[in-house]
Amino acid sequence: MNRPVARLPTSPDVVLLTLTIGAGLLSATVIAGLALGHTAGSWPTIVPSVVLVLGCFPIGLFVLRARPGNRVGLSLSLVGITALVAVAATAWSALGTPAWLAEWAWWPPWVLVVATLTLYPGRAAIGLTRTRLLVASLAAGSVSTVALAVATGLSPGLLTAAVQAEGAVRALLVVAATTMLVVVGAAIGSVVDLVRRARSGSPVERSRLRALLPAGMLIVGGLTVEVVGLPYATVPGLLALPIGMGIAILAHHLDDLDLLVNRAVVWLILTALLFAAFAGTVALLSTTALAGEPIVVSALGTAAVAVGFDPVRRRVQRAVDRLLFGETDSPVKVLSDLGRRMQAAVDPGELLADLVAAVGTSLRVPYVRMEVHGHDGLTLTTVEDGRPQPGPGEFVMRAHGEQVGRLLVAPRRTGEVFTSREAELLQDIAGQAAIAARSYRVTLELRQARESLVRSREDERLRIRRDLHDGLGPALAGARMQVAAARHVADTAPELLGSVQDTLAECSREVRRIVDNIRPGALDRGLLPAIRHRADAIGPVPQVTVEATGDLNDLGAAVEVAVYRIVTEALSNAAHHSGAEHLRVMLDGTGAQLLVEVRDDGRGGAAPREGGIGLESMRQRTEELGGRFALESGTTGTVIRLTLPR
């Protein structure tokens, strides 16, 4: 009979077990200290630590249980544990060592709170900026903690009994205060980074970061109220912060999370406004003849709040919806913004991407896709913003009576449909985008027509060259030979035959010149051998190196002529004007496009030689074929880069 084998705890189980046992022991220590009466400190000063224990530790455990290895879950658990250490030290503060511990143990949990803000939401890589903030907060927090611990050890009661600091203790306090300011700066930087990511991150990241908005509002409001003398006003915010993090990390449906955040923010703003309205009404009526009638004053204040509740709620709801979900209630603003973008655009392709991103940002939708169709209905190009979502709304893009594409926009929540107002706005946006899509299509067609024209021209030139070279050229050469033979055997008019022979020789030279101008004869051996032959003719000073990768044999005639002309001109310019010692030509035919680079180590700024094709002609030859031309020139030399379709 097989016995069941006990399952060894895995690493996540060990972490959870260790944290739970540690919290249990510390809690027992707190209870024992209180029961035995060993508490000598002031409990109101430790309330924030108690709040951190109650808010962070259980949420951290829940997150680690559901998402093993989540850095925010581990960080929240450590915040709770370290805060519980401070509470335990206060519970035994009548004794020596715990009293010393209670003087500085309140600080490490706040350092870990800053680290948690930097790590949130805890899965993806945090990037360079957040790494620097994390390192700064942890390093400065460690230094300040050690400085506080040593200072309070040298001078007991330094912080709790206002003991005068002197000498080394004063220096330690200066170090602690300075590094604490660094931690505060890192906290501000983390909040700024959270705001930045909430505005420009992915839809999922934006939803999770918006979950902290209610906690942020409570903390800011609590700090404001504490300034005017109401203690512990930040407690709701400190509790809401880990709760918001936990809900956001554990939420399976982020659409519901957006709705929850929306309702929470509206509720908080309404509560604050209505409380202020009630208090203001009561205060105002208390200065009148009704001051002696508190019931009447309260009733009038309640009536004022009731009358203003619904219009205030609608305004607040619209403002919060605009903040979280975009400008759906301001179609004129959205359309005018799109119009300004279209007026300022230069490249139609970049305009399409800009419009799609603007729609996603303005309306706060998770996914936008624009498809541009050709005359045959096939998709020419697709531009997207966000992650694809199920069930997007489809809006036809029509310009000049013709369908040029479609705009796909996903609702903010899965299973939701756009309201009639939103659908009307999106259809108007699709109409605006259709003009840009048609411009892009016309530009693309013109570009393709130009490329086709250039290639056809070059193919025709190649055919004419072949006819001249293989047909007329040999015929002229044969006629000249026949005249030469007739001149030696004819009895009359040798001078006339000599003149005919000279004319035929001149015609042959002219045919060779025309043939070479139509297409360089060196290219008959291939592009790479032709360029290497030209490079060998320039050396040995400057030294020319030619490198090539990929297949260069299937290039079109137009591409070969353009590359050869530009490279030979660039080599000639560098050799005669730049004072370079080394020239390097690189050709890469491994991809769908041919990449060409000509680099020299001269003084830069070399002008093209007189009679050469010139930089502008280089650019025109490249762009005629749908390629890109780039020139970089400086004190370290000149680089010419070409990108051409094969």
Steps between C-alpha positions, in 0.01 A plus 500: 500500500643834396524764765419856406813707471494829686532796262794722581410869517596697193682833509179711491354284779814554709477877452134510601561270798797705619310828472197358678704351787696822537185709511346262753800518731516877479128528567537277805787721614280808470219340696741381770655843537160663538378234744809527721492881499842556348382782274657837576467679165222714361266284291371783278847529345489138390153514337644528144702184561189316621317615186783369281483164678124469457501620139818365344568163659173316421482649149861397441425143605191485277701622202783252563250219539331579170808625312808319637813703451320832449741769616230735623343223709836424661572870555159560663558200729839640604343840565252330735768293675736795559211715620398220737857501638456870581166429669652214701788722610253761621306233691818421697642853505530502881804274460841609373553330165139525379497867598807556282339303219176699526688826438606412147307188386210715371713619205583181295132427415471837328814432297338175384179688414702716260659186352154348457379804306802467273445127439122518443333309331783252550530279192673669205858629499511839674736681263797726566315793662310286747813297575684818594211611721488158667875491565498859628213438741638171637860626527404829664245323721763252620749776580241708685379195695852412615570865587181521710572168671856599595401852606219379727731230638760761596239736638186318628183704484643713222177503301238419762627716788656787302851438636755758382720363221872580499816389323478168321129469575431834327703387197303175484174692514616721212581188297161349586312817408686539171441142388137524611461793260642275227230243579235773487639609161485142375139481621412814303679358195307174534168685515593706193595179318167342599317799351708477182430130459130556573489742206720322245510132597314207349124470566558228762769704675285814492210313661719366779656838567160673504406264785731709723310820424248471788781428749696797367199727540446378858866551592515851352171593666615346829824694499306820433266432791785403734665835432195677646516287814298178449727204592507167320320640192744310275401163648228428235748578222771278652249215518368564149847493339583129556135407444504675161826327407366160600172541311683618187751213504242231577225634272418265212276748318675835473191651340314447827800652676461819295134516596585445867762777493255730323231449764749533788640828370152643442395394851806659661460829315126512572557424868756779532288753308177421683671507838652835416163627373321383816765647728505827307118530505484428871780746575331769292156449658656500846589865452135595439194519718472120480813452710290393799312235303749220431233261374377753247858579394578131450178446307573793268855376450371153414245649260770702325709186459200302371412769245853520366579129512376388158643784286830479687507122455445531124774758464743298710412183307564673167831640625619161628381324184697751294806440718481120482317434173578797278319779320188315384285786629702758305483390134589846373822494699594153375428584136679836515803330653503246216466785248803678645703182478403456135596859418840466667584159348763468227515127431161325443628173645609666825168686509305171508700375800458838669123497447462147637702588812297821544171309490622254762629778727204737461230237553696279745420185304724192527537427127475692171568355154488678165497310170561675168354319197600520136265537203465122493393485864823337620674642805797721410616575853391459861576730794427395860517644851459284812435130533234324288171453686198281420194656338630839378257747345540545124463839329522545124751754369351664190648786296361655178230235489748210513579266788872535568522288814353438841565607859478233773468623859465272803263608782653573837348192661461151357146433382408869504373688195543864415213734575330672208682821589837324505423313177409826327826659618705201380329508161589869470859410590496228235388761246790725595744209489367398157644819348841418643468137388414607144798739496722215612360273229550763228856564622570128498360463149707794374812357659438160346431660160825696519697192597338305218581780255864513608537123475328492161725780379808318613385175342437685172843663518647157557319368191622794287852450626484132413373582152773757443769279644395177336350632174610842376844492657620180333339609170698825502816317591445252214434781254820672604698182446345453157590857403854443619525189284351677198743786539795270444358337187315786333663675211325831554395748771712372791455837667120459494521155657734634766249771588220240526722286721566794734127576519416142585771498770351814653153340491634193679656715773174693540301177528738378772457830685120482476499140616719583800282798594184291483648234727863479614672212329661404829160380623500224240716304745264575794462778754755374755784435249432839339530683834814306594655581163429868558640479854825340373540785254494757785761338728750448650449839673239530624452133579154379393329198659188348345287263710180322397254263664194327362391444141567788258425309179125555475502880515306695240683689227391837640624411847839384367551818296396728790725324753797493263467868407460614861779283641753594229417869541531476880837323470625762255388788724666348806823418315543848352353734762485347849866412561388158622745214548241224512175453312251225572209380287247261653212331315241291686255298291380264770161664555209618291688824435852570380710694752803693373748703704803699387719623787827697507725631778569836339436847627131500401300745299655390170317652205419289193747535217417725211318309230393230745140407568497700827339436836158617385511263204604219736193574709274520193629171358430334835153647553394425141530133587308539828815493711648718773818709482691625805821700533701552819808722484724615782855534618544122511391444141198461276245217482251452215223246557252366246198277555349370174229245422643201318 
